[in-house]
Amino acid sequence: MAQSHAQSLPSADSKLLETLAETAPEYPTVAASRCPVSLEEARERCERLATAGLLERVTAEPVYRVTEDGRRVVAAAEETVYSATGD
């Protein structure tokens, strides 16, 4: 399942998910500053990723963290990159 999510995510979603996997729970504004997306786009993408079960909102404010399913998607994406590059 993680492999299919990894293959079907737009690159901006993958980058956002990867960025949030590397940090503590974070506001979309902070994640947007590390990804090639606008603040509004980061907010919308975080909401969609949360709906898909890959992120979860951890406070009443929009602070998100990566779920276990989200971490599996990040790992599957990294595995795909490594196998494609031979690293």
ChimeraX attribute file (.defattr): number of C-alpha atoms within 10 A of each C-alpha:
attribute: neighborCount
match mode: 1-to-1
recipient: residues
	/A:1	9
	/A:2	17
	/A:3	15
	/A:4	11
	/A:5	19
	/A:6	21
	/A:7	14
	/A:8	11
	/A:9	15
	/A:10	10
	/A:11	12
	/A:12	15
	/A:13	20
	/A:14	21
	/A:15	19
	/A:16	21
	/A:17	26
	/A:18	21
	/A:19	19
	/A:20	24
	/A:21	20
	/A:22	11
	/A:23	11
	/A:24	12
	/A:25	19
	/A:26	18
	/A:27	18
	/A:28	24
	/A:29	18
	/A:30	14
	/A:31	25
	/A:32	19
	/A:33	12
	/A:34	13
	/A:35	19
	/A:36	14
	/A:37	18
	/A:38	14
	/A:39	16
	/A:40	12
	/A:41	16
	/A:42	23
	/A:43	18
	/A:44	13
	/A:45	18
	/A:46	27
	/A:47	19
	/A:48	14
	/A:49	22
	/A:50	18
	/A:51	12
	/A:52	13
	/A:53	14
	/A:54	24
	/A:55	25
	/A:56	21
	/A:57	19
	/A:58	12
	/A:59	9
	/A:60	6
	/A:61	8
	/A:62	16
	/A:63	18
	/A:64	23
	/A:65	22
	/A:66	26
	/A:67	18
	/A:68	14
	/A:69	16
	/A:70	26
	/A:71	19
	/A:72	18
	/A:73	24
	/A:74	24
	/A:75	17
	/A:76	19
	/A:77	21
	/A:78	14
	/A:79	14
	/A:80	15
	/A:81	12
	/A:82	11
	/A:83	10
	/A:84	9
	/A:85	8
	/A:86	7
	/A:87	7
